[in-house]
Structures are given as structure tokens and as C-alpha cells.
């Protein structure tokens, strides 16, 4: 947990954004909102990200300026069991490598299990692709085309199996001690959207729950170039997404004291 900034900001404008979803127990929308402290801490984080654009070593945000490479960043203000306040920080998705940089909350999934499964699958996929390249050197024939198509099918099956194992490694928790496997989030027969659980809000709530911290408020903003799907603007605050966050945040906010029922 990061300490609060030593020079707290004065009056800050709290954006009209929220982070939540429908509670499976009450069927009401549970949300957690920004607080002045959360926004002030987000301003300090934005200044830090800006200062690290040209960093020659350590944590650098240079790559976020590349086309469609921007990310959401989130700050959550928490209180520990001794009453001390601090913040947790998150970014959406993964960083440049699959390892989480120091000072940032990890993925909601089992990172070690995921890394092992991914490495094994990538090795198998690489072997299949080498076989396809070798076959491509032979004169084209019905037999060669059939073998290549069979290898393509096998490669696709490996990728889908890896996705299923990744989903099995994601298990969301809340302060009530309840657990929600990612595989149970989607409707029967449907796969959860790619990246579900890797947005800032679920990462922050999961980290707070596992560390026995009480969330008090949070806020997210975009940093870097806009994505092709979401034309977001650097530095602007946004609510949690409807597709990937809404189906799980209502569950994760059960038992969070700062969560409120959203009135329409």
C-alpha cells in the first residue's frame, strides 16, 4: 500500500464516474465512487506517469504513446486494520512483460499457474508452426494441404484450451468470503470476454480483499494513445466498463462498507 501524498491537494473536482455492477444477492446495483482523496492521489499518479515518459531505466511509460497502446490506470484509497490510510495502484491488462512491476497490484488470476500454462502452450504452438513451415517447402499437393489444415486446427485447439485454463485460474473474492470463478460469470455456453478481470477496478478490489484492506473510494483515468476500440482521451476519468467489469463488480462489492446502492 502506497502512503498518501505528503502534500495533499486543496479543493479538487470529483468526476461523475462510478465502478460497480449488479449484486447477485439483492439484484441491486452496487457501486463505489471517487472521493476527493482518491482524485488527489490520481493527480499525483498522473504526474508520475508523465515524468516517466522518457525514463532511461526502471518503470517507463514511453510505450504507452505508441499507436493504440494506452491503458486505464486506477487508484483506490484504502484503510488497513490499524486505521492507516494508503492507496493501491493498478493498470489494465498486462505490462510490457507478463510480470507485474513493483508497486502495482497483480492480476486477479493465479499468475504462476497462468505463466506455466502459457509457456507450455507457446512451446507446442511454436513446434506446430515449424512443422507447417517445413511442409510449406514441399511442392503443393492435396496431401500437403491436408496436413497443414490439420496442424492449423490443432493450433486453434491449443489456443482455446489455454483460454479455458486461464479462465479456471481466475477466481474473484469479496469480503464476505464468497468466491466466484470466472467460468461461472458468463451465460451457459458462452466464454467470458477476453480480458475480463484484468481491468483496474476488479484488480484493485481483489487486492484490497486479499490484503484485508477496506476500500474507501477509487477512480480510473486513461493514459497514453487511444485504443482502436475505445477512443479515450489521456488524463480523462472514466467509469468501469459495461462488458467486462459490470458482470463481476456487483459480486466483488458485496461486503464492502463504502459500496452504495446506485439509484437511477
C-alpha positions in Angstrom: 0.0 0.0 0.0 1.4 3.4 -1.0 1.3 6.1 1.6 -0.9 9.1 0.9 0.9 12.0 -0.8 2.7 14.2 1.7 1.3 17.4 0.1 -2.5 16.8 -0.1 -4.2 18.8 -2.7 -6.7 21.5 -1.8 -10.1 21.6 -3.5 -10.4 19.0 -6.2 -13.3 18.4 -8.6 -14.7 14.9 -8.2 -15.7 13.4 -11.6 -19.2 11.9 -12.1 -18.0 8.4 -12.6 -18.6 5.1 -10.8 -17.5 1.5 -10.6 -19.9 -1.3 -10.0 -22.4 -3.9 -11.2 -25.5 -5.8 -10.2 -25.3 -7.6 -6.9 -26.2 -11.3 -7.4 -27.7 -11.4 -3.8 -30.0 -8.4 -3.9 -30.3 -7.7 -7.7 -29.4 -4.0 -6.9 -26.6 -2.1 -8.5 -23.7 -1.8 -6.0 -21.1 0.9 -6.8 -18.1 2.5 -5.3 -17.3 6.1 -6.3 -14.4 8.5 -6.3 -13.6 10.6 -3.2 -11.6 13.9 -3.1 -8.7 12.0 -1.7 -8.8 9.4 -4.4 -8.9 12.1 -7.1 -6.0 13.9 -5.5 -3.9 10.7 -5.4 -4.8 10.1 -9.0 -3.5 13.5 -9.9 -0.2 12.6 -8.2 -0.1 9.3 -10.2 -0.7 11.2 -13.5 2.2 13.5 -12.7 4.4 10.4 -12.0 3.3 8.7 -15.3 4.1 11.9 -17.1 7.6 12.2 -15.5 8.4 8.6 -16.6 7.7 9.1 -20.3 11.4 9.3 -21.2 12.8 7.2 -18.3 16.1 5.5 -19.4 15.8 2.8 -16.8 13.2 1.4 -14.4 9.5 2.0 -14.8 8.8 3.8 -18.1 5.6 4.9 -19.8 7.2 5.6 -23.2 5.5 2.6 -24.9 2.0 4.0 -24.0 2.4 6.6 -26.6 2.7 4.1 -29.4 -0.4 3.6 -31.6 -3.3 2.0 -29.6 -1.0 1.3 -26.7 -2.7 3.4 -23.9 -4.1 1.9 -20.7 -6.5 2.7 -17.9 -4.9 3.4 -14.6 -6.7 3.2 -11.3 -6.2 4.4 -7.7 -8.0 3.1 -4.7 -7.8 4.7 -1.2 -7.9 2.0 1.5 -7.7 1.7 5.3 -5.9 -1.1 6.9 -6.9 -2.9 10.1 -4.8 -0.4 12.2 -6.7 2.5 10.7 -3.8 3.7 8.5 -4.7 5.1 5.1 -2.9 4.5 1.8 -3.5 3.7 -1.8 -3.4 0.8 -4.2 -2.5 1.3 -7.9 -3.5 -0.7 -10.9 -3.3 -0.6 -14.7 -5.5 -2.5 -17.1 -4.2 -5.7 -18.8 -0.5 -6.6 -18.6 2.6 -4.5 -18.8 5.4 -5.0 -21.3 6.3 -8.3 -19.8 4.0 -10.8 -18.0 5.5 -9.8 -14.7 3.8 -7.1 -12.6 6.1 -4.1 -11.9 6.8 -3.3 -8.3 4.2 -1.1 -6.7 1.3 -2.3 -8.8 -1.4 -4.8 -7.8 -1.3 -8.1 -9.7 -3.8 -9.8 -11.9 -6.9 -11.4 -10.3 -5.7 -14.8 -11.6 -3.1 -17.2 -10.4 -0.1 -15.6 -12.1 2.3 -18.6 -11.6 -0.2 -21.1 -12.9 -1.0 -18.9 -15.9 2.6 -18.3 -16.8 3.4 -22.0 -16.7 0.4 -22.9 -18.8 1.2 -20.1 -21.3 4.9 -21.2 -21.6 3.9 -24.8 -22.3 1.3 -23.9 -24.8 3.6 -21.4 -26.6 6.2 -24.2 -27.0 3.6 -26.5 -28.5 2.4 -23.8 -30.9 5.9 -23.0 -32.0 6.5 -26.6 -32.8 3.4 -26.8 -34.8 4.3 -23.7 -36.7 7.8 -25.1 -37.5 6.0 -28.2 -38.9 3.8 -26.0 -41.1 6.9 -24.2 -42.4 8.6 -27.4 -43.2 5.5 -28.7 -45.1 5.4 -25.4 -47.0 8.7 -26.2 -48.6 7.3 -29.2 -50.4 5.5 -28.9 -53.7 1.8 -28.2 -53.2 -0.4 -31.3 -53.2 -3.6 -32.4 -51.7 -1.8 -34.4 -49.0 0.4 -31.4 -48.0 -2.6 -29.1 -47.9 -4.5 -31.6 -45.7 -1.6 -31.9 -43.3 -1.3 -28.1 -43.0 -5.0 -27.7 -42.4 -4.8 -30.4 -39.7 -2.0 -28.6 -38.0 -3.9 -25.3 -38.1 -6.9 -27.0 -36.4 -4.5 -28.4 -33.7 -3.0 -25.0 -33.2 -6.5 -23.5 -32.7 -7.5 -26.2 -30.2 -4.4 -25.5 -28.2 -5.2 -21.8 -28.0 -8.8 -22.5 -26.9 -7.6 -25.0 -24.3 -5.2 -22.4 -22.9 -8.1 -19.8 -22.7 -10.1 -22.3 -20.7 -7.3 -22.9 -18.3 -6.8 -19.2 -17.9 -10.4 -18.8 -17.0 -10.1 -21.6 -14.5 -7.2 -19.7 -12.8 -9.4 -16.6 -12.2 -11.4 -16.7 -9.0 -12.9 -13.5 -7.7 -13.4 -13.0 -4.0 -15.3 -10.5 -1.8 -15.1 -9.5 1.9 -18.0 -11.9 2.7 -15.7 -14.8 1.9 -17.6 -15.7 -1.3 -15.7 -16.9 -4.3 -16.8 -16.5 -8.0 -14.9 -18.5 -10.6 -14.6 -16.6 -13.9 -16.1 -19.6 -15.7 -19.4 -19.0 -13.8 -19.7 -15.4 -14.9 -20.7 -15.9 -18.5 -24.1 -17.2 -19.6 -24.2 -21.0 -20.2 -22.4 -22.0 -23.4 -20.6 -18.6 -23.7 -17.0 -17.8 -23.0 -16.2 -14.7 -20.8 -14.9 -11.8 -22.9 -11.1 -11.8 -23.3 -9.5 -9.7 -20.5 -12.4 -10.0 -18.1 -11.0 -9.4 -14.6 -7.9 -7.6 -15.9 -9.4 -4.1 -15.7 -8.4 -1.7 -12.9 -11.5 -1.9 -10.7 -11.5 -5.7 -10.3 -7.7 -5.8 -9.8 -8.0 -3.1 -7.0 -10.9 -4.7 -5.3 -9.3 -8.2 -5.4 -6.0 -6.9 -4.0 -7.8 -5.0 -1.2 -9.8 -8.1 -0.3 -6.8 -10.4 -0.2 -4.9 -7.9 1.9 -7.7 -7.3 4.3 -7.9 -3.6 3.4 -11.2 -1.6 3.5 -11.8 0.3 0.2 -12.9 3.9 0.7 -13.0 5.2 -2.8 -11.4 4.8 -6.2 -11.1 6.4 -9.6 -9.7 5.5 -13.1 -8.3 7.5 -15.9 -6.8 6.8 -19.4 -3.1 7.4 -20.1 -1.4 7.1 -23.5 -2.7 6.9 -27.0 -6.3 5.9 -27.6 -7.2 2.3 -28.4 -8.8 1.3 -31.7 -12.0 0.1 -29.9 -12.3 2.9 -27.3 -11.3 6.4 -28.5 -10.4 7.6 -25.0 -8.5 10.8 -24.1 -5.4 10.9 -22.0 -5.9 12.2 -18.5 -9.8 11.9 -18.6 -11.6 10.0 -15.9 -13.9 7.1 -16.9 -16.3 4.7 -15.2 -15.8 1.0 -15.3 -16.7 -0.8 -18.5 -20.0 -2.4 -19.1 -18.9 -5.5 -20.9 -16.0 -6.8 -18.7 -16.4 -5.2 -15.3 -20.2 -4.8 -14.7 -20.8 -8.6 -14.6 -18.3 -9.1 -11.7 -18.1 -5.9 -9.7 -21.5 -6.3 -8.2 -20.3 -9.5 -6.7 -16.9 -8.1 -5.6 -18.5 -5.2 -3.8 -20.7 -7.4 -1.6 -19.5 -6.7 2.0 -17.5 -3.5 1.1 -18.6 -0.9 3.6 -18.1 2.0 1.1 -20.2 0.4 -1.6 -23.6 2.1 -2.1 -26.8 1.1 -4.0 -26.9 3.2 -7.2 -30.2 5.0 -7.6 -31.4 5.6 -11.1 
